[in-house]
């Protein structure tokens, strides 16, 4: 299964981002979407699991969108929270966070959990716009990487 990981879109889904998400089995959004219509757009591409970020407090997403999202997929326990420090790595195999707009992928030394921050496709703070991609099946992560996107249309003009 292909999981595309996004965070901190802040109300803007670029054409390149939407194109890159095509073919995903699941989209995981780590908060600060800031747009109910964007939530529905992503759900039209693939089932979308999302947690709320610090800028999502005024939006009416589906009732299952909370500050901490847990789900089971591809034989793995997933946890999604906007803030890394609020993740409980002892209760999951894959942990997704956002907030910093700085991408990384690492294994937690203590628990072995895969931890990813996909950066931001909209307002990156380290390099260019990015998303994450995880390929997983039968309880195993086969690959996890940061996918760079080209500069956003509005940044190029």
N, C-alpha and C positions, 0 to 999 in steps of 0.2 A: 504494500500500500504506500502511496505517496502522500505525505503530509507536507503541505506548504505552510510555513510559519511566518506570520506578519505581526508587526506591532507599530504603534504610534503613527497611524496613517492620518490622524487629525483632520478628517473630513475631506481628504483628497485621494482618490484612486486613479493613478495615471493609466493611460492606455497600455504602457509597457507592463505595469504591474498586473493589470487584468489579463493581458496576453500570457504572461509568465505563469499565472495561476491556472490557466486552462489545462485540464488533464489531471489536476489534483484530485485525489480521492477524498481528502479532508483538508480544510483550512483551519488553522489554529491562530487566533488573534489575541495577543497579549495586552490588549487595552489601549485606551486613548484612540478609539475609532472616531468618536465625536460626530457620528452621523447615523441616524436610523436607516436612511435609504442605502447607505454603504453596506450596512449589515445585511439588508435584503439582497443587495447586489452580490455580495460574497456567497450568501446561501444559495443563490441561483447558479453559482459555479460548482460548489460542492458543499456538503454539510459543513457548517462552521461552528466551532467551539470557541467561545470568547469569554474572557474575564473583563471586568470593568477596570479602567484606569482612573487616575486622579482627575482627568478632564471629562469623564463619562457620567458624572453624577446626575445631570439633567436630562438624560436621554432614556426613552422607553424602549429598550431592547426586549427580547423575549424573557420570560420569567426565569429561565434557567441561567441567564447571564448574571453572574454574581462577582464579588471581589476575588473569590478563589474558585476556580473551575477544576473539577476532577472528572475524568472519564476513562473508560477502558476501551482500547482499540488495538488491533494487530497483536493481541496477546500481551499488551503492556499497560501498566497503570501510568496515566498521564496526570500532571498537575500544572495548572496555568495560573500565574499571578503576576500582576503588573510589576510588583516589587520582588526582587530576588531574595531579599532577606526574610520574606514571609513564606517562602517555599519550604515545605517539609520534605526534604530529600529522603528521609527514612521510609516514606510511604508511597514512593513512586519509582519507576524506572526512567521516566522522561519528565523533565521539568522545564517549563518555558516561562521566561520573564521578559519584560520590556523596560520602559521608563527612561533608560539612559540614552537611547538612540545609538548605542555603541554595540556592534555585533560581536558575539563570541560563541564558541562551542567548546565545551570541556566536560571531562568526567570528574565527578566529585570523588576525591581521594578516600573519603570515609565510607560512603554508601555505594559508590559505583554508578550512581545515577547520572545520566546524560543531562547536562544543563545547557540550554541555548537561549541567547538573546539574539533575535534576528536583525537588530538594528532598526532603522526606519527607512521605508521607501520614499518618504515625503520630506522629512527634515533630518537628514543624517548629521551626526556630530563627529564622526570619525571616518573619513573617506567619503565615498559616494553612497547613493541609495542602495539598500540591500533588503533581502528577505532570507529566510532559512528554508532548508528542505531536508526532510528526514524520510528515508525509505526504511520501512519496518514491516515485518511479518512473522507470524508464529512465535511471538515473544522475543524477537531479536531485532535490534537496530542494525541494519545492513550498511547504512551510510548516513552521515549527518554533515551538512555543509552550509556555508553562507553563500548565497547566490547574488552577485553584484548586478545591479540594474544600471542602465545608462542614466545620465542626468535627466531630470524631469523636464518636460516640455516648457513649463513656465520658468524654469531656471536657465534654460538655454537662450531665451529671447532677450 
